[in-house]
Structure formats: structure tokens, C-alpha cells
Amino acid sequence: MAPLSNNLFTAVIADPSAPGDDIEYRITAVDPDGRASATETFFFFLYYPVADTSRLHDLALFALPTQAAFSAAMNLHNTGNAPLAWSLRFARDESVTTTNLPHWDWRSPGQAWQVSTNRSDSPPYALFGTLVSRRLPNTPERATLTLPPSLIGANALFSFKHWIHSELESSTSTRAFDGGIVEISADGGVTFEQLRGPYTHTIYGWASSPWPDGTPCFAGNGTEGWRSVTFDLAALYPEQNGFAGRTLLFRFHYGGDNNTDREGWYIDNVTLTPLLAHPAFAPDIAINTPHTTPAGYLARINWRTFPAGMTTRDDAIRVFIDSNDPVMPHAHFDWWLAIRDLPRLSAFTAAQSAAGDGLVHLTAAVADDDGEPVSLAFQWSGDGGAHWQPAALTNLTADFGTPLPFVPDGAVPSLPTATNRVSVTNALAAVWPSRDVLPPPAVSTQTLLRVTADNGYFQSAFTSAWFTVDNAPPVFLPGALAFAPLSTVGPYAVTDGDLTVTWPAAVDLPASNLTYRLTCATATATVSSVSATLSLTNALDRDHTFRVIALDPAGNRSQPLEAILLVLDAAGDIDADGMTAAAEETAGTDATDAADRLAASLARTPQGTLALAWTGAAGRLYTVETSSTLQPAAWQPLPGSIDLPGTGAPLAVELPADAPSAFFRIKVRLP
């Protein structure tokens, strides 16, 4: 036995024990010499209630704002042998166990609070307010953090642990330039006033102070460590009945002047209890009211959640079961409710590029009303939505978040929809390489892209409008390139500069509005017809390789049609035979062969007369002209020698014998 005082001792017996155990005991005293003395035998019966709360569990819930009320039933068992007296109590109890506290209002008129691991009363986290002075004239610095609205119960206590290192006034131990206060609002946050309470310092006021001189505040140099603070609302506000029955906002406000920053203010283990009720959560029995459950019986409690009753998007409370169980008089579970809407996606477009690469460019604007990160899953269908498969994406970029060069399964994780706790619309762009699909779709006029957006609570599916995926190139009908003007004499063209090229049409499905691109080394033409004229003025008397391809609206290219052609300058003389290419074309001679030219000779006929002879080209008409002088010449057709048809055989014309002398020439023309 352990002594408590000179004549009082204590000991633990019958450990473990349970209600209903009948305990017998006696006490034996032994002196240092070993002499012993024992009491008579005593007994007692264990009679007490046991609050078995093993069937009570946390409720982490989410709902649409328009969702109907729903419920969860839990049983409180009395496994003891005495009546269990108990009551339910709602409280706010925040020990900061996570960095995600969406039910707090992080909006601040100045700088923002944080969740920090630097210091904590209950590891690993604490709320942390710190200030960075901007040194603006007559301008204090502020940071605020607000609890959700709370309906205050009778005799409520607001308490927390805090650690603070702020700028103190050196001449006194109770004055500070920077400090923290607690504020309350009874009008939903429109106005705030300082909560009366056990502050440790007062503000040393000047032009840049956060509050007037003498304002009570919490301050310190950090050496005080973690301190407990309790605001007894009934004692502090007896004239307002401790705000019982009123809804209040509590706000931590850390303020400083415009210079000399210290580490800041840490808050942990925040408690507000009891709450009178909660607008979105209630059991089917009264809270803050005594209840009794006989030994061996249970109380079935139906917990109702009312999404429409929420005044904030997120909230959490702790439900305490206070009882006369001597072993565990206080048990609890937590209730969380997140009101969330479906994630939103707008401006969802998808269209294949016209570059012939099979790439489908898609865009979308992703948003979530609560700034939840949204994960996206992209799928495609080539049959109007009858069948779907993942759409691998490349070149994914967004206004917010890290670019993803390749998303093989079409799943884009956790796309941000908030920055600095402010919701934003995140514009997304990506590419779906349709030709990377196995097997790649050739032509589909009913292609769809679908994206499923998931904000961690709800999913929404969005489908693009139908678009065409076309990876099949056009095909030319049988035929070859044709040229004009094309020589009738040799395999070349004779032109002053322009050359017209024609080709067979190409066919393509589903497109009918094809374009054609005609190219050579010095000119290009893009047309929608099956012919084009190129200007080759500066590129004559040379061979050209002509190539034409057909392109569909998706940029798919046909196999080319090609031909090599010598293009001659009509005014040039490429064979240097004294005749221009145009003249040789008229004469029917080869403009590339100096030996092939129009020439005539004189010969005697068997009758002894003179004859003018030459070789006529088929398809040409020849006229022999004569003039008696060249000073000046007066050419006249020789009778009977007008438009003599050439056949490819020699031609001869007898010259008149009645003139002592004359000049003759041969003119040739096309019919």
C-alpha cells in the first residue's frame, strides 16, 4: 500500500474488475520485526454504469446543397449494472490535426494565417499568424482567422492554447507594439468587436498601431511557452447572458505596427463549448439535457443531417457524451459536412488540326465552386458514343498547375481550381494524337471526346460535339500531268513565261472540298481546281520537275503526281541555230536541235528549169513569195504556191523562167 499521509494509505485491488464483482479484502500490518496483525474481512459489491460508446463513430459526410436530409443511427449501451445518466453536448474542438481546415474562414483584411509545423501544443500542427512589415507610413499590419458561425449554449467557455513572440515595449513588461486579440461578430461578420477577456498586455499606441493605445492584447517574447486561455462568456458578459442562444463568429486577430517583426502567434487546441444546437445536424433527442439508460439497456440515437441548413460550405463539430461512468465520463465523436457542387467544365472543344498530323486539339475551362482540385479522365469514341476507350494526351498545359507532357491513360490528376484559397477557372489545352491509337481510326465523322471531372466528392461527365477524324489521304484518279502550251514537235513546252498544268481529280471520303498544291523549283500554286498556271518568266530554257499533291481539310496528303519537262523561252534560241523557239515551233522543227531547221535549196528539174526545194513538216502550210528587189523588198506570193500543205516529204516549186533575176522566200504557218 502507498501512504497518502501519516495515517492514510491507498492500494488498488481486484484489477481488472467489472460491475457485479463481489470483492472481499482484509488488511495486514507487519512491523520491522516481522510481527503481523490483520483486520477482519471486509467486502463490497461493484455497482456502477458503463457507457459503451463503441458503436458511436465519426461521421464524415458530403452532400449537394439541394440534397434531402439523411440520417445515421448509433447505439449507446449501458453495459454496467447501475443506471447510466448521460447527456449530449455539441462543441467546437479543434486540435489542428491536418493542414486542410476548410470550415475555417481564411479570408483576411491583411496578411494570411497558416497551418504550421514550427510549433504546436498537440503535434504536429498549430495555427500560425505572422506579419511582414511593409513599413508604409501610418499603416499597421493585420492577419485574421475566423471560426465558423456558432450557436452559443448556456455558460459557454471559449478556450485555446497559444504561444506568442511579438514586439514588446522595452520600458515596461506589460506594453506591446504587436499583439493578438480575440474578436466576435454577432452580425455574420459585417462588424467585429474585441472579446473581453484575460489578456496579458496592452497596446502601446502610435500612428501605425493596429489598435488604440491601451487596447488589451496577448503578447510575449516566446519565453512564456504555451499558455492556456479561457473566456467564460457568462462571467464576461452577464448583461447578455453570456450570448446564450445567439450565433457568434470568433476571430483571431494578430496585429502589428509597420516595423520590427517577431516570430508571431501560434494557436492550438481551440474549444468552444457548449453549443446550443447546429442548423444542419441534430439527434432525435434533446442535447444539453439529462437522459437515463437502465443497466443492460441501450439508447438508440438517430442523427439527422440537413444539407439545406448549412450556412457555410464546410463545418465540423465534436459531439460529447457526458455521463456518470466513473471510468470514462466523457466520450466523443466528430461530425463533418462538406457542401459541394458538381465540378464544372465549359468551353469544351475538340477539332482535328489541318496539318495532316492526325492531332486533335482540345480545350476546356475547369472550375469548382469550392476550389477543390479536379481530376479529369478523357475518353474517345469513334462511333458516336457507343463504345469508349481512354484518350492518351500530350502537350497538356493549364493556367494553373504543372504542365504534363504525356498522359498515356488520359487521366489528369488534381488540376488546381484555386490559388491562395481563391477559386479560379483553369483553362486547359491538350492534344490527342489520333494516329497513335491501335489500330488508328482512318475516317470517323462521329468522333466524340468525353471527360469525367471528379472533385473528390462528385463526378460530372462532359461530351464534346461531334467532329471528324480523318487520317485517310486523298487518291488521284488514273492519269498524268498535262501541260500547255506543249510543243507538237518535241518533248518540251514553248512559252513567253506562263505554263498551265492540269491533272486528274483526286477522290477522298468524307471530304469533297479538296485543294491541290502544284510545285516546281521556282513556283508554287495552291488551287481547288484541277489546273493551275505557273509563271516561269525567270526560269525558262531549263528542265523543271513538276509535282502536284491533293490535300483534304485535315491536311492529309495524297501520293504525288510528278513529271519532268523542259520549258523553253519562246523568244530564245536554245540550240543557237538562228531561229527562236517560237519560230521553230511554227516551222515544225526541233527547237533543241541545231541541225533541224527550215532551209531551202535550188535544183534543176528534168526539163532544165530551176526549182525551189525544201522538206515540209506535216501540219504546216507553206507559201513561196518573190520580190524583184530587196531595196526595198516587195514580196508577193508566187502564183500556185500559196498554203502548200506539208506532209513530212520534200516539197519543190518551179521558179518562173521569164525573169532574169528574182528573190524568193518561204513563209510557213499553222493551219
Stockholm file with secondary structure:
# STOCKHOLM 1.0

chainA/1-671         MAPLSNNLFTAVIADPSAPGDDIEYRITAVDPDGRASATETFFFFLYYPVADTSRLHDLALFALPTQAAFSAAMNLHNTGNAPLAWSLRFARDESVTTTNLPHWDWRSPGQAWQVSTNRSDSPPYALFGTLVSRRLPNTPERATLTLPPSLIGANALFSFKHWIHSELESSTSTRAFDGGIVEISADGGVTFEQLRGPYTHTIYGWASSPWPDGTPCFAGNGTEGWRSVTFDLAALYPEQNGFAGRTLLFRFHYGGDNNTDREGWYIDNVTLTPLLAHPAFAPDIAINTPHTTPAGYLARINWRTFPAGMTTRDDAIRVFIDSNDPVMPHAHFDWWLAIRDLPRLSAFTAAQSAAGDGLVHLTAAVADDDGEPVSLAFQWSGDGGAHWQPAALTNLTADFGTPLPFVPDGAVPSLPTATNRVSVTNALAAVWPSRDVLPPPAVSTQTLLRVTADNGYFQSAFTSAWFTVDNAPPVFLPGALAFAPLSTVGPYAVTDGDLTVTWPAAVDLPASNLTYRLTCATATATVSSVSATLSLTNALDRDHTFRVIALDPAGNRSQPLEAILLVLDAAGDIDADGMTAAAEETAGTDATDAADRLAASLARTPQGTLALAWTGAAGRLYTVETSSTLQPAAWQPLPGSIDLPGTGAPLAVELPADAPSAFFRIKVRLP
#=GR chainA/1-671 SS CEEEETTEEECCCSSSCCTTCEEEECCEEECTTSCEEECCCEEEECCCCCEECTTCCCEEEEECTTCCCEEEEEEEEECSSSCEEEEEEEEEEECCCSSCCTTSBCCCSSBCCEEESSCCSSTTCEEEECCCCCCCTTCCEEEEEECCCEEEEEEEEEEEEEEEECCBCTTCTTEESSEEEEEEESSTTSCCEECCCCCCEEECCCTTCSSCTTCEEBCCBSTTCSEEEEEEHHHHCGGGGGGTTCEEEEEEEEEECSSCCCSEEEEEEEEEEEEEEBTTEEESSCSSSCEEECTTCEEEEEEEECGGGCSSSEEEEEEEEEECCSSCCEEEEEEEEEECCCCEEEEEEEEECSSSSCEEEEEEEEECTTCCCEEEEEEEESSTTSSCEECCEEEEEESSSCCEEEETTSEEEEECCEETTEECCEEEEEEEEGGGSSSCCSEEEEEEEEEEEECSSCEEEEECCCEEEECCCCEECSCCCEEESBCSSSSEEEESSEEEEECCCEECSSCCCCEEEEECSSCEEEESSSEEEEECTTSCSEEEEEEEEEECTTCCBCCCEEEEEEEEETTCCTTCSSSCHHHHHHHTCCTTCTTCCCCEEEEECTTSCEEEEEECCTTCEEEEEEESCBTTBCCEECTTCSSEECCSSEEEEECCSSSSCCEEEEEEECC
#=GC SS_cons         CEEEETTEEECCCSSSCCTTCEEEECCEEECTTSCEEECCCEEEECCCCCEECTTCCCEEEEECTTCCCEEEEEEEEECSSSCEEEEEEEEEEECCCSSCCTTSBCCCSSBCCEEESSCCSSTTCEEEECCCCCCCTTCCEEEEEECCCEEEEEEEEEEEEEEEECCBCTTCTTEESSEEEEEEESSTTSCCEECCCCCCEEECCCTTCSSCTTCEEBCCBSTTCSEEEEEEHHHHCGGGGGGTTCEEEEEEEEEECSSCCCSEEEEEEEEEEEEEEBTTEEESSCSSSCEEECTTCEEEEEEEECGGGCSSSEEEEEEEEEECCSSCCEEEEEEEEEECCCCEEEEEEEEECSSSSCEEEEEEEEECTTCCCEEEEEEEESSTTSSCEECCEEEEEESSSCCEEEETTSEEEEECCEETTEECCEEEEEEEEGGGSSSCCSEEEEEEEEEEEECSSCEEEEECCCEEEECCCCEECSCCCEEESBCSSSSEEEESSEEEEECCCEECSSCCCCEEEEECSSCEEEESSSEEEEECTTSCSEEEEEEEEEECTTCCBCCCEEEEEEEEETTCCTTCSSSCHHHHHHHTCCTTCTTCCCCEEEEECTTSCEEEEEECCTTCEEEEEEESCBTTBCCEECTTCSSEECCSSEEEEECCSSSSCCEEEEEEECC
//
